[in-house]
Amino acid sequence: MENEKEAVKNTQAKREKAHKGPLFYIRKLVDYILILFIAVIAIAEVAGLTTRSSNFGVPNIFGNQFLVVATDSMAVDESGNEVYPVGIGLICQKVDVDSIEVGDDITFYWKDINSTITHRVYEINTNAEGEVESFMCHGINVNATFYSPSQYQEVPVDQVLGKIVAKSYFLGNFITAMQTPYIVLLLIIIPAAFIAVSSIVDMVRIKKMSEDELEEKYGDKNEKEGNSDDPLSGLSEDEKASLKKQMIEEMIKTKEGEKDEKK
């Protein structure tokens, strides 16, 4: 009997492994990636909504702010080299104002236009104690639409959002897309729908596997097909008859015991 139980257990393990082919594991990996993607989108949206009001309308996600360049004041430098053209995405990092140096590009809130600006630092103003009070900033594109050699901005330290640490066209396109509500919904709904379909497929697979196991345990499928996975296939006809006889006797004893308990 122990050998029979072990054979049945091995057969079930083989069947389960057969159902879990490479496609199963690939689908599971995709599910986990999509779940992580949805979680990141959700966290970014929540963090952005909760930090805008205290950060001049710009979302602050774990000390980083993601912006898209809207004007050409920093498109190219004096030599014509591309710097921050319109549409490119910028990562502005919160830093200690004492770490900002001349030549750094910073993003700040400018009340004259009620918006944020990214310009280069040309001068740092300090007080008698040597503490930084403000930064003198200016755009670098001499051919910019609104360029003026005398148009410097004196930016108080409390209006500085941070220093530019990275730029990317992909980031700019992504931020622009994320500012469109229906795009955000699609980015959540499509992965969620895929995960739901994947879960339904798994449920169907498990149900089918259960039906196969029931057929294998109680049906005569193995005898008809000569299945080599049949746990009784290694027994002779006499041994099978003896085993069936023992099982019938055990069933009769069990029934008699149940009757005695009822009496």
C-alpha positions in Angstrom: 0.0 0.0 0.0 2.9 2.4 0.8 4.3 1.8 -2.7 1.0 2.5 -4.2 0.7 5.8 -2.4 4.2 6.8 -3.4 3.5 6.0 -7.0 0.3 8.1 -7.0 2.1 11.0 -5.4 4.9 10.8 -8.1 2.3 10.7 -10.8 0.6 13.8 -9.5 3.9 15.6 -9.3 4.7 14.7 -12.9 1.2 15.9 -14.1 1.5 19.2 -12.3 5.0 19.8 -13.7 3.7 19.0 -17.2 1.0 21.6 -16.8 3.6 24.2 -15.7 5.5 24.5 -18.9 7.8 27.4 -19.9 4.8 29.5 -20.9 3.4 29.3 -17.4 6.5 30.7 -15.8 6.8 33.4 -18.5 3.2 34.5 -17.8 3.9 34.6 -14.0 7.0 36.7 -14.6 5.0 39.2 -16.7 2.3 39.2 -14.0 4.8 40.2 -11.4 6.3 42.9 -13.6 2.9 44.4 -14.4 1.9 44.4 -10.7 5.2 46.2 -9.9 4.5 48.7 -12.7 1.0 49.4 -11.5 2.3 49.9 -7.9 5.0 52.4 -9.1 2.4 54.4 -11.1 0.0 54.5 -8.1 2.8 55.5 -5.7 4.0 58.2 -8.0 0.5 59.6 -8.5 -0.3 59.7 -4.8 3.1 61.2 -3.9 2.7 63.8 -6.6 -0.8 64.8 -5.5 0.2 65.1 -1.9 3.4 67.2 -2.5 2.3 69.7 -5.2 0.8 72.2 -2.8 4.0 72.6 -0.7 6.4 72.5 -3.7 5.2 75.4 -6.0 2.8 73.0 -7.8 5.6 70.5 -8.8 5.3 66.9 -7.6 8.2 65.9 -5.3 8.7 62.1 -5.4 11.3 61.0 -2.8 13.3 64.2 -3.3 13.2 64.2 -7.1 11.0 66.4 -9.3 10.3 65.6 -12.9 9.9 68.4 -15.3 9.4 69.1 -19.0 11.2 72.1 -20.7 8.6 74.5 -22.1 10.7 77.4 -23.4 14.0 77.7 -25.4 15.9 79.9 -22.9 18.2 76.9 -22.1 18.0 75.1 -25.4 21.6 75.6 -26.4 24.7 77.2 -24.8 26.9 80.1 -26.1 28.7 77.6 -28.4 25.5 76.2 -29.9 25.7 72.9 -28.1 22.3 71.4 -27.2 21.5 71.7 -23.4 17.8 71.6 -22.6 15.7 71.9 -25.8 11.9 72.3 -25.6 10.2 69.0 -24.7 13.1 67.3 -23.0 12.5 65.9 -19.5 14.6 67.0 -16.5 15.2 65.4 -13.1 15.6 68.1 -10.5 17.0 66.8 -7.2 16.4 68.4 -3.8 19.8 69.5 -2.5 21.3 71.6 0.3 21.6 75.2 -1.1 25.1 75.4 0.2 26.1 72.6 -2.3 25.0 74.7 -5.3 27.8 76.3 -7.2 28.3 78.8 -10.0 27.6 77.0 -13.3 24.9 74.7 -11.9 21.5 74.6 -13.5 18.7 75.0 -10.9 15.0 75.1 -11.0 13.2 77.7 -9.0 9.8 79.4 -8.6 9.6 82.8 -10.2 6.6 84.8 -8.8 6.7 87.3 -11.7 5.3 84.6 -14.0 3.8 82.4 -11.3 5.7 79.4 -12.6 9.0 77.5 -12.3 12.1 78.2 -14.4 15.3 76.3 -15.0 18.3 78.6 -15.5 22.0 78.6 -14.8 23.6 80.1 -11.7 26.0 83.0 -12.5 26.5 84.4 -9.0 25.9 83.5 -5.4 24.9 86.1 -2.8 25.8 85.6 0.8 25.2 87.5 4.1 27.8 88.7 6.6 27.9 85.3 8.2 28.7 83.6 4.8 25.3 82.0 4.5 23.8 81.7 1.1 20.9 84.2 0.6 20.1 84.1 -3.1 21.3 83.0 -6.5 21.7 85.2 -9.6 20.4 83.2 -12.6 20.0 83.7 -16.3 19.1 81.7 -19.5 22.1 80.6 -21.7 20.5 80.7 -25.2 21.4 84.1 -26.7 18.9 83.4 -29.5 16.0 82.6 -27.2 12.6 84.0 -27.9 12.7 86.3 -24.8 16.4 86.6 -24.3 17.8 89.8 -22.7 21.4 90.2 -21.6 20.3 92.2 -18.5 17.4 89.9 -17.5 18.9 88.2 -14.4 16.7 86.6 -11.8 17.7 87.0 -8.2 16.3 83.8 -6.6 15.9 83.6 -2.8 17.0 80.2 -1.4 13.5 79.4 -0.2 12.3 79.5 -3.8 14.8 77.0 -5.1 13.4 73.5 -5.9 16.7 71.9 -6.6 19.5 71.2 -9.0 19.2 69.5 -12.4 21.0 66.1 -12.3 19.7 64.4 -15.5 17.8 64.9 -18.7 16.0 62.5 -21.1 13.7 62.8 -24.2 12.0 59.6 -23.1 11.3 61.1 -19.7 9.9 64.2 -21.3 7.5 62.1 -23.5 6.5 59.9 -20.5 5.8 62.9 -18.2 3.7 64.5 -21.0 1.7 61.3 -21.4 1.2 61.0 -17.6 -0.3 64.4 -17.5 -3.2 63.1 -19.7 -5.8 61.4 -17.5 -7.0 58.7 -20.0 -3.4 57.6 -20.6 -2.9 57.0 -16.9 -6.1 55.0 -16.8 -5.0 52.9 -19.8 -1.6 52.3 -18.1 -3.5 50.8 -15.1 -6.4 49.1 -16.8 -4.5 47.2 -19.5 -2.0 45.6 -17.1 -4.8 44.9 -14.7 -6.9 43.2 -17.4 -3.9 41.1 -18.4 -3.4 39.9 -14.8 -7.1 39.1 -14.5 -7.1 37.0 -17.7 -3.9 35.3 -16.5 -5.6 34.4 -13.2 -8.6 33.0 -15.1 -6.3 30.8 -17.2 -4.7 29.5 -14.0 -8.0 28.7 -12.5 -9.1 26.7 -15.6 -5.8 24.9 -15.6 -6.1 23.9 -12.0 -9.7 22.8 -12.5 -8.7 20.6 -15.5 -5.8 19.2 -13.5 -8.2 18.3 -10.7 -10.5 16.5 -13.2 -7.6 14.6 -14.6 -6.5 13.5 -11.1 -10.1 12.3 -10.3 -10.2 10.3 -13.6 -6.8 8.8 -12.8 -7.8 7.8 -9.3 -11.4 6.5 -9.8 -11.8 5.8 -13.6 -10.6 3.1 -15.9 -8.7 5.5 -18.2 -5.3 4.0 -17.4 -6.4 0.4 -18.1 -8.0 1.5 -21.5 -5.0 3.5 -22.7 -2.2 1.4 -21.1 -0.9 4.5 -19.4 2.6 3.8 -18.0 2.0 6.3 -15.2 -0.7 4.0 -13.7 0.5 3.3 -10.2 -0.8 -0.3 -10.5 0.9 -1.0 -13.9 3.8 -2.7 -12.2 1.6 -5.3 -10.5 0.5 -8.7 -12.0 -3.1 -9.6 -12.5 -3.1 -11.8 -9.4 -1.6 -9.0 -7.3 -4.2 -6.6 -8.6 -7.0 -9.0 -7.7 -5.5 -9.5 -4.3 -5.2 -5.8 -3.8 -8.8 -5.2 -4.9 -10.0 -8.0 -2.5 -8.2 -6.3 0.4 -9.7 -3.0 -0.4 -13.2 -4.5 -0.6 -12.7 -6.2 2.8 -11.5 -3.0 4.3 -14.6 -1.2 2.9 -16.9 -3.9 4.3 -15.3 -3.6 7.8 -15.6 0.1 7.7 -19.3 -0.1 6.8 -19.9 -2.6 9.6 -18.1 -0.4 12.0 -20.3 2.5 11.0 -23.4 0.4 11.6 -22.2 -0.7 15.0 -21.6 2.9 16.0 -25.2 3.9 14.9 -26.6 1.0 17.0 
